[in-house]
Every structure is written in structure tokens, then in C-alpha cells.
Amino acid sequence: MKSFKFFIIAIFLLILICGNAAAQTRGGVQQMAGSVPFSKGVNMTKWFEGTVWNAVEIHFRMFDESDFIFFKNIGVDVIRLPVNFHAMTSGAPNFIVDPLLFRLLDQVVDWAEKHQIYIVLDNHYYARVPAPLNNIQPSPLTVARELPIIWRQIADHFKNRSEYVLYEIFNEPNNITARQWGQLQGQVIDAIRSVDTKHTIVVSAVSHMDGVAFDSFEALFSLPNYSDRNLIYTFHFYDPFIFTCQGAPPLNLLTGVPFPYDRNRMPPLPDTLRNTWVDHEMRAYENNSNLTSLTRKLNRVVEFSRRRNVPVFCGEFGVLYTVKSEDKNRWLQTITNLLNERNIPWTIWEYSGHTSTSFGMFNTPNGNHFSELNVELARAIGFNPPPQRPRSTEALRSGFTIYDDYFGRDYWVWYPVSTNSDAKLHLFDTNAADGEFAIRWENPLSSRYDTIWIDNVYEQNYSFLVQSGAYLEFKARTNKPVSINVLFLNPEIDSLIPWIMYFTVDSKVLPPDGRWHTIRIPLRNMTEQGGLQDVTYQWHNPRGQFTWNRINRIQIAMNNQLPDVPDATIWFDSIRIVRP
């Protein structure tokens, strides 16, 4: 009888072991160990990072709750939110995180929790000023002291939030040894756990050393065996790099690489890239782009996961916007299928890129309106986009608001264009004329060429408004005599010249008395100025060719015909186009 009991127990254990093995295998494909409560999502870039180097520069209405509703409807269950945490502190010695940043992040987390979408707070940059184009960021050793300090504040702020919130310690650490990074990351884990033992932490491995890129999935093996069991290990996947990133720095001159390899479609290698790493990668592309090679690489991720018994997460993968759609979607579908088969969750890079080097999911590189999603791309990665509605190109018939506490989502704000480091733009000044916030432009007159650019994400047709007597209205105040030009620009596309209409606001219109004044500029009273081409920097005198049918930018610029005036400050509020 006793032997029969042992036999029954043995059978039960065998079933349990086999069942567990089966659970980690799908169709003969090994799956990662551990579990993650989300599966697929997007990176919401250029919102709290990218061109943002201070909390007061955040264009908060770039996205809103409607995007989260849209995400839920198409199948997104996780958002990775890159944030430039390091630049948004008080600096040495205390590195206090700007309360404004927490206030804005709280609203984003509210939306995520309300719609039951996980959100990864990704510490994406660690330079305090923008790095030169193409330069590898400085070593995280340069911020080793402040990194635990900053994360302790972040964790303390969000410790009572739901488990939908996750912390990602560092994006793509580079120029640091694996041993140094392993130790530093461990210190940050301890700092977080000193105030928050609940939330999951996302940990990463070294991605660059001495300018040489590593496969981040291979670098995972170099990480220590952290004792904390509430961790997810992340990696990025852009293989083959000469396909996914062709046309962007440092591959500007290389375009037309197909996926997978097709000898008849392979572009010639530019002479300037011969005998470089790109030359080597082009020769190896036939092998590196095939399914066997890509499968082998992602199998290494599974091997790491199972060997350490830890979950993994593909935080980034994607293809540059300009790559041919058929090839791009084929690669995206291939990679998402491989990830899904292995039960590896992912977030695509990126939702909306807002730059010429965008990896975004829209039909234009600057797209940010979910009614213009690239349907084929979305379906290739397994989302369920609704039918799309083409944006109307008809003339605008009614007035609209450009700024009221925040810039509208269809505007992209660029900060003062100047070599003058003293000029600052603050989008959240609390001394407002209306509502809660105003725009404060500090010290713009120490350089006569400072300019605020307010770009339309989509061109707008003002022709009917001009005929109807519409005017630009805004409130402003200043403490010094100033002269500024308000300009409307046509787009510079191909051979088109960006013709300009302008109106000068001087001390007669805006007295330097520190009081708020309402300024109205009839659009039909503006004067054609000419046009300056950005690429050739060639000035063209007026030819009567400006058109109100195509407006893609509004500028507020210093009148460079007047002397510099130091220590001036100008405030703006309630910017709108009004139709009588």
C-alpha cells in the first residue's frame, strides 16, 4: 500500500513537471521564464525627453487622455515613457526633482491607471545639457552620485501608486564597464527599495563601451544576480542595424536596404562608407537578415531568462519612418511574431516621433493624431486600429485657441533660436493673465535673433479667416521697451520658399509698464516680408507669393533692427485666432 502511495505521488510530480515544461513551451518554441502582466505597447517619446531639458519646457498637451483611450481600444496594455529626469533637478548638491515634473507625471499616471495600462517610467537621458549630434552620452559614472538620490525621490513620490507603475533605472547605459554598471545599478535598486518595496523595477545592461555597440541581449549575461525578485530585465532590438536605422545618423548616406536580403534590390555602398563597419555589415547582411539569424538572437534572450529564472522585456524595437513600407512592415511583423512566440513583452519605438528621423506609427513623421495612424504598420505588429478619417484640408471656418495654459496638441513649440545662453523660455509661469499658466520669455533681447517657433503639426488654411476679418489675439506684458515681430510662414518643401507675413509689436502697442495688455493683429493688415530658406540660408525679397492657404509656422521674433536690450522679460497668454 505504501509503495502504491509513492507511485501516485511520483506520477503527480511527473505531471506537474511536464505541465510546467509545457507551459514554458509553445509550439516547440522555448518561452521566457517568469511572467509579466503586460504584453505589447508603445514608447511615448518627445513628451518628457528629446528636446526637453527642463520641466518648464514640457509641451504637455502633445498627448492627452484621448490617446490612452485609443491605446486601450487598439490593444496596447503598456506604455514606456522616456523622461529626462537628470535635467529636471535642482543640480548639485541635492538634485531635487522639479515639483512641476511630478505634477505633470501624476496626470499621466492617472490616465494610465484609469484605463488599466501599465506605464514604465524610463530614465532615458542622463546628460544635463543636449549632447552633440551622433555623440555617445557621457558615462553614467558622471552621475553615479546623483542617480540613487534621484531615484529615491521618484520612488518615494510614486510608492503609494498602483502596480501599474514600473521604474526603469537607466536607458542604454554606455561607456562604463559591465562590472561598474552592475554595481551602480545595484545601488539604485537599494535606494528604491529603501522607500518602495512594492513596484517592479526594470534593469538594463551596458549597450556601448568605448564607442563600440554591444548586442544588449548578449550584455544581459554580464549582469549580476541581483537578489531582488521583483525585477524585469530589458533589452533593445534593432537588428540588423543597417536596415532598421538606414538614412539616420550615422547611416545618413545609406538608403534602400531591403528586408530580408534581396541581391537585386541591394543599394550600392556609398564611397565614403567603404572600409568602415557599415561596409562589413553590408557584406554580412544576407546572413544577418535571415530568419535563422534573428531567431537565434532572440533565443539567447530566452536562454538568459531561463538560466536566471527572470522575466525579460523588449523595451525598444522599430524601423525608421523613411524606410520603404513593405520592408518595414515585414521586419516589424517578423520581430513581433518572434517575441510573441517566446512570450516576451514589448514596446515599439515609437508612437509619434515629431522629427525627420522618426520611427513613429503615423503617415507623416510629425503625426500625432490617432485618426491618421499607419494602419498597415499597426496591423503588422498586432494592433487593431479603427478605420481612419483623412484630415480635412478645407479652409478653417472658425477661430481656435493656440495657447491657454498649454499649447494645443497640434502645435510643436521650438525654443529660442540663438547662441545666447541667457535667454530662457518658461511655459508654466504662474503669473497668468487668464487661467493658471502663462509663457515667460526671459532675457530674449540680449540677442537680436532670438525666436520662438510655434510649428503646426499639420498645415492650416487661413484663407477664409483672412477674408472674414479674423485677427490674432494674445495678451502680453513686459518690463522693458521691446519690439517684436509676429510672423506667419509658408512651408519650405522642395522648391517652395517659406514666405513670411509679419506685424511689428512695439512699445506703442505693448507699453513697458508690467501690466497685461490685449493685442489684436488683423491678419489682412500684415505685411509680406520675404522668405529665408533654411537649407541654403538664402534670403528672398517679397514677390507677392505668400499664401494664407498653407500656414505651417508662427514665430515670435526679436526685431533685429533695434539695439539689444538686456534683462528684459516678456510674458504671453491666451493666444488665439478670433473670427469676428
C-alpha positions as CSV (number, residue, x, y, z in Angstrom):
1,M,0.0,0.0,0.0
2,K,2.9,2.3,0.9
3,S,4.6,1.6,-2.4
4,F,1.3,2.5,-4.2
5,K,1.2,5.8,-2.5
6,F,4.7,6.6,-3.5
7,F,3.7,5.6,-7.1
8,I,0.8,8.0,-7.0
9,I,3.0,10.8,-5.7
10,A,5.6,10.1,-8.3
11,I,3.0,10.3,-11.1
12,F,1.7,13.6,-9.7
13,L,5.1,15.1,-9.6
14,L,5.8,13.9,-13.1
15,I,2.6,15.5,-14.4
16,L,3.4,18.7,-12.5
17,I,7.0,18.9,-14.0
18,C,5.8,18.1,-17.5
19,G,2.9,20.6,-17.2
20,N,5.4,23.3,-16.1
21,A,7.7,22.5,-19.0
22,A,4.8,22.6,-21.4
23,A,3.7,26.0,-20.1
24,Q,7.2,27.3,-21.0
25,T,7.0,25.9,-24.5
26,R,4.7,27.0,-27.3
27,G,4.6,25.1,-30.5
28,G,8.1,23.7,-29.7
29,V,9.4,27.3,-29.0
30,Q,11.0,27.9,-25.6
31,Q,9.5,30.8,-23.8
32,M,10.9,33.2,-21.2
33,A,10.8,32.3,-17.5
34,G,8.7,34.2,-15.1
35,S,5.7,36.3,-16.0
36,V,4.9,39.9,-16.8
37,P,1.4,41.4,-16.5
38,F,1.6,43.2,-19.9
39,S,2.3,42.1,-23.4
40,K,2.5,44.9,-26.0
41,G,2.7,48.6,-26.2
42,V,4.4,51.8,-27.3
43,N,7.1,54.3,-26.4
44,M,5.6,57.8,-25.9
45,T,8.7,59.8,-27.0
46,K,9.5,63.5,-27.3
47,W,7.0,64.3,-24.5
48,F,9.2,64.3,-21.4
49,E,12.5,64.0,-23.2
50,G,14.1,64.6,-26.6
51,T,14.3,68.3,-27.0
52,V,13.1,68.8,-23.4
53,W,15.9,69.8,-21.0
54,N,13.8,71.4,-18.2
55,A,10.4,70.7,-16.8
56,V,9.3,74.2,-17.8
57,E,9.8,73.3,-21.4
58,I,7.5,70.3,-21.5
59,H,4.8,70.5,-24.2
60,F,2.2,68.8,-22.0
61,R,-0.7,68.7,-24.4
62,M,1.3,66.9,-27.1
63,F,-0.8,63.9,-25.8
64,D,-3.8,63.6,-23.6
65,E,-6.3,61.2,-22.2
66,S,-7.8,60.5,-25.6
67,D,-4.5,58.8,-26.6
68,F,-4.8,56.4,-23.6
69,I,-8.4,55.6,-24.6
70,F,-7.2,55.0,-28.1
71,F,-4.4,52.7,-26.8
72,K,-6.8,50.6,-24.8
73,N,-9.1,50.2,-27.9
74,I,-6.3,49.0,-30.2
75,G,-4.8,46.5,-27.8
76,V,-2.0,48.5,-26.0
77,D,-1.5,47.4,-22.4
78,V,1.8,49.1,-21.6
79,I,3.4,52.4,-22.2
80,R,7.1,53.1,-21.8
81,L,7.5,56.8,-21.0
82,P,11.0,58.2,-21.6
83,V,11.8,61.0,-19.1
84,N,14.9,63.3,-18.9
85,F,14.9,63.0,-15.1
86,H,18.5,64.2,-14.6
87,A,18.0,67.5,-16.4
88,M,14.9,68.2,-14.3
89,T,16.5,68.6,-11.0
90,S,18.0,71.4,-9.0
91,G,21.5,70.1,-9.6
92,A,24.2,69.7,-7.0
93,P,24.3,69.1,-4.2
94,N,20.7,67.9,-3.5
95,F,19.4,67.1,-7.0
96,I,15.9,67.9,-6.1
97,V,13.4,66.8,-8.7
98,D,11.3,69.7,-10.0
99,P,7.8,69.5,-8.4
100,L,6.4,70.6,-11.7
101,L,7.7,67.4,-13.3
102,F,5.9,65.3,-10.6
103,R,2.7,67.3,-11.1
104,L,2.7,66.6,-14.9
105,L,3.7,62.9,-14.4
106,D,0.9,62.4,-11.9
107,Q,-1.6,63.4,-14.5
108,V,-0.1,60.9,-17.0
109,V,-0.1,58.1,-14.4
110,D,-3.8,59.0,-13.5
111,W,-4.7,58.3,-17.2
112,A,-2.7,55.1,-17.3
113,E,-4.3,53.8,-14.1
114,K,-7.8,54.9,-15.1
115,H,-7.6,52.9,-18.3
116,Q,-5.6,50.0,-16.8
117,I,-2.5,50.5,-18.9
118,Y,0.9,49.7,-17.3
119,I,3.4,52.6,-17.5
120,V,7.2,52.3,-17.3
121,L,8.9,55.5,-16.1
122,D,12.1,55.3,-18.1
123,N,15.1,57.3,-17.0
124,H,16.1,58.0,-20.6
125,Y,18.8,60.6,-20.5
126,Y,21.5,61.5,-18.0
127,A,23.2,64.5,-19.6
128,R,22.2,67.8,-18.1
129,V,22.5,69.5,-21.5
130,P,21.9,68.2,-25.0
131,A,24.7,66.1,-26.4
132,P,26.1,66.9,-29.8
133,L,24.5,65.0,-32.6
134,N,25.8,61.5,-33.0
135,N,27.8,61.6,-29.8
136,I,27.6,58.8,-27.3
137,Q,26.4,60.2,-24.0
138,P,28.9,60.6,-21.1
139,S,29.5,57.6,-18.8
140,P,26.8,57.1,-16.2
141,L,29.8,57.2,-13.7
142,T,29.4,61.0,-14.2
143,V,26.0,60.9,-12.5
144,A,26.8,58.0,-10.1
145,R,26.3,60.1,-7.0
146,E,23.0,61.6,-8.1
147,L,21.4,58.6,-9.6
148,P,20.4,56.9,-6.3
149,I,19.3,60.3,-4.9
150,I,17.0,61.0,-7.9
151,W,15.5,57.5,-7.9
152,R,14.8,57.6,-4.2
153,Q,12.7,60.7,-4.8
154,I,10.9,59.2,-7.7
155,A,10.1,56.0,-5.8
156,D,9.0,58.0,-2.7
157,H,6.7,60.0,-4.8
158,F,5.0,57.1,-6.5
159,K,5.3,54.5,-3.8
160,N,1.5,54.6,-3.0
161,R,0.5,54.3,-6.6
162,S,-0.9,51.1,-8.1
163,E,1.2,48.3,-9.5
164,Y,0.5,49.7,-13.0
165,V,3.6,51.9,-12.4
166,L,7.1,50.5,-13.0
167,Y,10.6,52.1,-12.7
168,E,13.3,51.7,-15.4
169,I,16.6,52.7,-13.9
170,F,18.6,53.7,-16.9
171,N,18.2,53.6,-20.7
172,E,21.1,52.1,-22.7
173,P,24.0,52.7,-20.2
174,N,27.2,53.1,-22.1
175,N,30.9,53.9,-21.7
176,I,31.1,52.1,-18.4
177,T,32.3,48.6,-17.7
178,A,29.7,45.8,-17.1
179,R,31.1,45.4,-13.6
180,Q,30.9,49.1,-12.8
181,W,27.3,49.3,-14.1
182,G,26.2,46.2,-12.3
183,Q,27.4,47.7,-9.0
184,L,25.9,51.1,-9.7
185,Q,22.5,49.6,-10.7
186,G,22.5,47.6,-7.6
187,Q,22.9,50.7,-5.5
188,V,19.9,52.3,-7.2
189,I,17.9,49.2,-6.6
190,D,18.7,49.5,-2.9
191,A,17.9,53.2,-2.9
192,I,14.4,52.5,-4.4
193,R,13.8,49.6,-2.0
194,S,14.6,51.9,0.9
195,V,11.3,53.7,0.3
196,D,9.3,51.4,-2.0
197,T,9.2,47.7,-1.8
198,K,6.1,47.2,-4.0
199,H,6.8,48.4,-7.5
200,T,8.6,46.4,-10.2
201,I,12.0,47.7,-11.3
202,V,13.2,47.4,-14.9
203,V,17.0,46.8,-15.1
204,S,19.3,47.1,-18.1
205,A,22.7,46.0,-19.3
206,V,25.6,48.0,-20.9
207,S,24.9,48.9,-24.5
208,H,28.1,50.7,-25.5
209,M,31.8,50.7,-24.4
210,D,34.5,52.9,-25.9
211,G,32.1,53.8,-28.8
212,V,31.5,50.1,-29.7
213,A,27.9,48.9,-29.6
214,F,27.0,45.6,-27.9
215,D,24.0,43.5,-28.6
216,S,22.1,44.4,-25.4
217,F,20.6,40.9,-25.3
218,E,24.1,39.4,-25.1
219,A,25.1,42.0,-22.4
220,L,22.3,40.7,-20.2
221,F,24.6,37.8,-19.3
222,S,27.1,40.2,-17.8
223,L,24.6,41.5,-15.1
224,P,25.0,40.4,-11.5
225,N,22.5,38.0,-10.0
226,Y,20.5,40.6,-8.1
227,S,18.8,39.3,-5.0
228,D,15.7,41.4,-5.6
229,R,13.0,39.2,-7.2
230,N,10.7,41.9,-8.4
231,L,12.8,42.9,-11.4
232,I,12.3,42.7,-15.1
233,Y,15.4,42.6,-17.3
234,T,15.2,44.7,-20.5
235,F,16.9,44.7,-23.9
236,H,16.5,46.5,-27.2
237,F,16.4,45.0,-30.7
238,Y,17.3,46.9,-33.9
239,D,19.0,44.1,-35.8
240,P,20.1,44.3,-38.5
241,F,21.0,47.9,-37.7
242,I,21.8,48.9,-41.3
243,F,18.2,48.1,-42.2
244,T,16.3,49.5,-39.2
245,C,18.3,52.7,-39.0
246,Q,19.2,53.4,-42.6
247,G,19.0,57.1,-43.5
248,A,19.6,58.3,-39.9
249,P,22.9,59.2,-38.3
250,P,25.4,57.6,-38.7
251,L,23.8,55.9,-41.7
252,N,22.6,59.2,-43.5
253,L,24.1,58.2,-46.8
254,L,22.7,54.6,-46.8
255,T,19.1,54.1,-48.1
256,G,17.2,51.4,-49.9
257,V,18.3,48.4,-47.9
258,P,15.5,45.8,-48.3
259,F,14.3,43.2,-45.8
260,P,15.1,40.4,-46.0
261,Y,18.2,40.4,-48.2
262,D,17.5,40.6,-51.9
263,R,20.5,40.8,-54.1
264,N,18.6,42.5,-56.9
265,R,17.5,45.3,-54.6
266,M,20.6,45.9,-52.5
267,P,21.8,49.5,-52.9
268,P,25.4,50.4,-53.8
269,L,27.6,51.3,-50.8
270,P,28.5,55.0,-50.8
271,D,32.2,55.5,-51.3
272,T,32.5,57.4,-48.0
273,L,31.4,54.2,-46.1
274,R,33.9,51.8,-47.7
275,N,36.2,50.0,-45.3
276,T,34.0,51.0,-42.3
277,W,31.8,48.9,-40.0
278,V,28.9,49.7,-42.4
279,D,30.9,48.0,-45.2
280,H,31.3,44.9,-43.1
281,E,27.7,44.9,-42.1
282,M,26.6,45.2,-45.7
283,R,28.7,42.1,-46.6
284,A,27.2,40.2,-43.8
285,Y,23.6,41.4,-44.4
286,E,22.4,38.3,-46.3
287,N,23.1,36.2,-43.3
288,N,22.2,38.7,-40.6
289,S,18.8,39.4,-42.0
290,N,17.5,35.9,-42.4
291,L,15.0,34.3,-40.1
292,T,17.5,31.8,-38.7
293,S,19.8,34.6,-37.5
294,L,17.1,36.7,-35.9
295,T,15.6,33.6,-34.2
296,R,19.0,32.6,-32.8
297,K,19.5,36.1,-31.3
298,L,16.1,36.1,-29.6
299,N,16.6,32.6,-28.4
300,R,19.6,33.9,-26.5
301,V,17.3,36.2,-24.6
302,V,15.1,33.2,-23.7
303,E,18.3,31.3,-22.7
304,F,19.2,34.2,-20.3
305,S,15.7,34.3,-18.9
306,R,15.5,30.6,-18.2
307,R,19.0,30.4,-16.9
308,R,18.4,33.2,-14.4
309,N,14.7,32.4,-13.9
310,V,13.8,36.0,-14.5
311,P,11.3,37.8,-16.9
312,V,12.6,39.9,-19.8
313,F,11.2,42.8,-21.7
314,C,12.0,44.2,-25.2
315,G,11.8,47.9,-24.4
316,E,12.6,49.2,-27.9
317,F,12.5,47.9,-31.4
318,G,11.5,49.7,-34.6
319,V,12.3,50.9,-38.1
320,L,12.9,54.4,-39.3
321,Y,9.9,56.2,-40.8
322,T,11.5,56.7,-44.2
323,V,12.2,53.0,-44.9
324,K,10.1,51.5,-47.6
325,S,6.8,50.5,-46.1
326,E,6.7,46.9,-47.4
327,D,10.1,46.1,-46.0
328,K,9.5,48.0,-42.7
329,N,6.2,46.2,-42.0
330,R,7.7,42.8,-43.0
331,W,10.5,43.3,-40.4
332,L,8.1,44.5,-37.7
333,Q,5.8,41.6,-38.2
334,T,8.7,39.1,-38.2
335,I,10.1,40.5,-34.9
336,T,6.8,40.8,-33.1
337,N,5.9,37.2,-34.1
338,L,9.3,36.0,-32.7
339,L,8.8,38.0,-29.5
340,N,5.2,36.8,-29.1
341,E,6.1,33.2,-29.6
342,R,8.6,33.5,-26.8
343,N,6.1,35.3,-24.6
344,I,8.4,38.3,-24.4
345,P,6.5,41.6,-23.9
346,W,7.5,44.6,-25.9
347,T,7.0,48.4,-26.6
348,I,7.7,49.6,-30.1
349,W,9.9,52.7,-30.7
350,E,7.9,54.9,-31.1
351,Y,4.3,56.2,-31.1
352,S,5.0,59.6,-32.6
353,G,8.4,60.8,-33.4
354,H,7.9,64.5,-34.4
355,T,11.2,64.6,-36.2
356,S,12.6,63.8,-39.7
357,T,14.3,60.7,-38.1
358,S,11.0,59.5,-36.7
359,F,10.3,55.8,-36.0
360,G,6.6,56.7,-35.5
361,M,3.5,54.9,-36.3
362,F,1.8,57.6,-38.3
363,N,1.5,58.5,-42.0
364,T,3.7,61.6,-41.6
365,P,6.9,61.9,-39.5
366,N,5.3,64.7,-37.4
367,G,1.9,62.9,-37.0
368,N,0.4,62.7,-33.6
369,H,-3.3,62.4,-34.2
370,F,-4.6,58.8,-33.9
371,S,-7.0,59.3,-36.7
372,E,-4.0,59.2,-39.1
373,L,-2.3,56.1,-37.8
374,N,-0.4,54.0,-40.3
375,V,-2.9,51.1,-40.4
376,E,-0.7,48.6,-42.2
377,L,2.1,49.2,-39.7
378,A,-0.2,48.9,-36.7
379,R,-1.7,45.7,-38.0
380,A,1.8,44.3,-38.7
381,I,2.6,44.4,-35.0
382,G,-0.8,43.1,-33.9
383,F,-2.8,46.2,-33.0
384,N,-6.4,46.6,-34.1
385,P,-6.7,50.2,-35.5
386,P,-10.1,51.6,-36.3
387,P,-11.0,52.9,-39.7
388,Q,-9.1,56.1,-40.4
389,R,-10.5,59.5,-41.2
390,P,-8.5,61.6,-43.6
391,R,-7.7,65.0,-42.2
392,S,-9.7,67.8,-43.9
393,T,-7.6,70.3,-46.0
394,E,-10.5,72.7,-46.3
395,A,-10.1,76.3,-45.2
396,L,-10.7,76.9,-41.5
397,R,-14.1,78.4,-40.8
398,S,-14.0,79.3,-37.2
399,G,-11.5,80.7,-34.7
400,F,-9.4,78.5,-32.5
401,T,-7.0,78.5,-29.5
402,I,-3.3,78.1,-29.8
403,Y,-2.3,78.5,-26.1
404,D,-4.4,78.6,-22.9
405,D,-2.3,77.3,-20.1
406,Y,-0.8,74.8,-22.5
407,F,-0.1,74.8,-26.3
408,G,-2.6,72.7,-28.2
409,R,-1.6,69.2,-29.3
410,D,-1.4,70.3,-33.0
411,Y,1.4,72.6,-32.3
412,W,5.1,71.8,-31.7
413,V,7.0,74.5,-29.8
414,W,10.7,75.1,-30.5
415,Y,12.6,77.2,-28.1
416,P,14.6,80.4,-28.7
417,V,16.9,80.0,-31.7
418,S,20.0,81.8,-30.5
419,T,23.6,81.5,-29.4
420,N,22.5,83.5,-26.3
421,S,22.5,81.1,-23.4
422,D,20.9,83.7,-21.2
423,A,17.5,83.5,-23.0
424,K,15.0,81.2,-21.4
425,L,11.5,80.1,-22.2
426,H,9.2,79.1,-19.3
427,L,5.9,77.5,-20.3
428,F,4.5,77.3,-16.8
429,D,4.8,80.8,-15.3
430,T,2.1,81.2,-12.6
431,N,1.7,85.0,-13.0
432,A,-1.0,84.4,-15.7
433,A,-3.5,86.8,-17.2
434,D,-6.0,84.0,-17.6
435,G,-6.2,80.5,-16.2
436,E,-3.3,79.1,-14.3
437,F,-0.2,79.5,-16.5
438,A,1.5,82.0,-18.9
439,I,4.6,81.9,-21.1
440,R,7.6,83.8,-19.7
441,W,10.4,84.7,-22.1
442,E,13.4,85.8,-20.1
443,N,16.3,88.0,-21.5
444,P,15.5,87.5,-25.2
445,L,16.8,90.9,-26.1
446,S,20.4,90.2,-25.2
447,S,20.5,88.7,-28.7
448,R,18.6,90.3,-31.6
449,Y,17.9,87.0,-33.3
450,D,16.0,85.1,-30.5
451,T,12.9,83.5,-31.9
452,I,10.1,81.3,-30.6
453,W,8.8,78.8,-33.2
454,I,5.3,77.5,-32.9
455,D,5.0,74.9,-35.6
456,N,1.7,73.4,-36.9
457,V,1.9,69.6,-36.9
458,Y,-0.4,69.9,-39.9
459,E,-0.6,72.8,-42.4
460,Q,-3.5,75.1,-41.9
461,N,-5.6,77.0,-44.5
462,Y,-6.4,80.5,-43.2
463,S,-7.8,81.9,-46.4
464,F,-11.4,82.1,-45.3
465,L,-10.5,83.5,-41.9
466,V,-8.5,86.3,-43.5
467,Q,-11.4,87.2,-45.8
468,S,-13.7,87.2,-42.8
469,G,-11.6,89.8,-40.9
470,A,-10.1,87.4,-38.4
471,Y,-7.3,88.5,-36.1
472,L,-4.5,87.1,-34.0
473,E,-5.2,87.9,-30.3
474,F,-3.0,87.5,-27.4
475,K,-2.2,89.0,-24.0
476,A,1.3,90.3,-23.2
477,R,3.2,92.3,-20.8
478,T,6.8,93.4,-20.4
479,N,9.1,95.3,-18.1
480,K,11.3,97.0,-20.8
481,P,10.7,98.7,-24.1
482,V,10.7,96.0,-26.7
483,S,10.0,95.5,-30.4
484,I,9.0,92.0,-31.6
485,N,7.8,90.7,-35.0
486,V,4.9,88.3,-35.1
487,L,5.2,86.2,-38.3
488,F,3.2,83.6,-40.2
489,L,5.2,81.4,-42.5
490,N,4.5,79.2,-45.5
491,P,6.2,75.7,-45.5
492,E,9.6,75.2,-47.1
493,I,9.1,72.0,-49.1
494,D,11.2,71.0,-52.1
495,S,11.4,74.2,-54.2
496,L,8.9,76.2,-52.1
497,I,10.2,79.3,-50.4
498,P,8.9,79.9,-46.8
499,W,7.3,83.3,-47.5
500,I,6.6,85.4,-44.5
501,M,3.8,87.8,-43.3
502,Y,4.7,90.0,-40.3
503,F,3.4,92.6,-37.9
504,T,5.6,94.6,-35.5
505,V,4.6,95.0,-31.9
506,D,6.5,97.9,-30.4
507,S,6.2,100.0,-27.2
508,K,3.2,101.9,-28.6
509,V,1.3,98.6,-28.8
510,L,2.9,96.9,-25.8
511,P,3.9,99.6,-23.2
512,P,6.7,98.6,-20.8
513,D,4.6,99.1,-17.7
514,G,4.5,95.5,-16.5
515,R,0.7,95.3,-17.0
516,W,-1.2,92.8,-19.1
517,H,-2.4,94.2,-22.5
518,T,-4.7,92.6,-25.0
519,I,-3.2,92.8,-28.5
520,R,-5.1,92.2,-31.7
521,I,-3.5,91.9,-35.1
522,P,-5.9,91.7,-38.1
523,L,-4.4,89.1,-40.4
524,R,-5.3,91.2,-43.5
525,N,-3.2,94.1,-42.1
526,M,0.0,92.1,-42.0
527,T,2.9,92.9,-44.4
528,E,4.8,90.5,-46.6
529,Q,8.5,90.4,-45.6
530,G,10.1,87.9,-48.0
531,G,11.5,84.5,-47.2
532,L,14.6,82.8,-45.8
533,Q,15.4,79.3,-46.9
534,D,16.7,77.2,-44.1
535,V,18.9,74.8,-46.2
536,T,20.7,77.4,-48.3
537,Y,20.2,80.3,-45.9
538,Q,19.3,82.4,-48.9
539,W,17.1,85.5,-48.4
540,H,14.4,86.3,-51.0
541,N,12.8,89.7,-51.2
542,P,9.0,89.8,-51.3
543,R,7.3,88.8,-54.6
544,G,3.7,88.8,-53.6
545,Q,3.8,85.0,-53.5
546,F,2.9,84.4,-49.8
547,T,-0.3,82.4,-49.4
548,W,-2.7,82.1,-46.5
549,N,-3.7,78.7,-47.8
550,R,-0.6,77.0,-46.3
551,I,0.5,78.1,-42.9
552,N,2.8,75.8,-41.0
553,R,4.6,78.1,-38.5
554,I,4.0,81.1,-36.3
555,Q,7.1,82.9,-35.0
556,I,7.6,85.5,-32.3
557,A,10.9,87.1,-33.1
558,M,13.1,89.9,-31.8
559,N,13.1,92.9,-34.2
560,N,16.8,92.8,-35.2
561,Q,16.7,96.3,-36.5
562,L,16.9,97.7,-32.9
563,P,19.7,97.7,-30.3
564,D,20.0,94.9,-27.8
565,V,18.1,95.5,-24.5
566,P,19.4,93.4,-21.6
567,D,17.4,92.0,-18.7
568,A,14.0,92.2,-20.5
569,T,11.2,89.8,-19.8
570,I,8.1,89.3,-21.9
571,W,5.0,87.3,-20.9
572,F,2.4,85.9,-23.2
573,D,-1.0,84.3,-22.5
574,S,-4.3,83.3,-24.2
575,I,-3.0,83.1,-27.8
576,R,-5.9,82.5,-30.3
577,I,-7.2,83.2,-33.7
578,V,-10.5,85.1,-33.5
579,R,-13.1,85.3,-36.2
580,P,-15.5,88.3,-35.6
